[in-house]
């Protein structure tokens, strides 16, 4: 159990376009989802925390108007990178916690690699 | 704020040798501590976690970690390394259930024949 999927697994887009990444909990209801960004050879940096039905809480330095997060249901959260630029190229990973006995554990998706040309 | 420090960005061991990956934490409250493994171009897989129960925690793939409050450490060990253990390992801490994780910088484990 505790499977989290992400779609797409990789995406290439032109500078200035917007990209939407989906994160789904497949076998549990995710009350909280997290979005992380990972640059090559570096650790994961938390971008934002989203609770179902509420506005996301963004970490300092993360532009909320650029990285739009929607957590409209208990199984789906989306991250939209608006007007993407080459510096937004990164590996984006979501995680989720929810209605399980191990609520302290975050289960991670497989990640989405974004390349902005 | 909670944080973790992983000592050694790269660790190399021979196949069959002991694996020891170090993690020290800083927390003002009893922490939740985790070890995750990441294979190339993949997400993170939970190896094991400490949630204030037993101090010696056993995880998947033969890994275990011991919570030592006096040393503020949560080192990851495995008695005998396999080639398939080569990956990036992250230690992480959170202050409460359902809170975001603060990750260490990661340790890349290389296993040589």
Interface residues (C-beta under 8 A of the other chain):
Chain A: X4 X6 X31 X32 X34 X42 X43 X44 X45 X46 X49 X93 X95 X97 X102 X103 X104 X105 X106 X107 X108 X109 X110 X111 X113
Chain B: X32 X34 X36 X41 X42 X43 X44 X45 X46 X49 X51 X90 X94 X96 X97 X98 X100 X101 X102 X103 X104 X105 X106
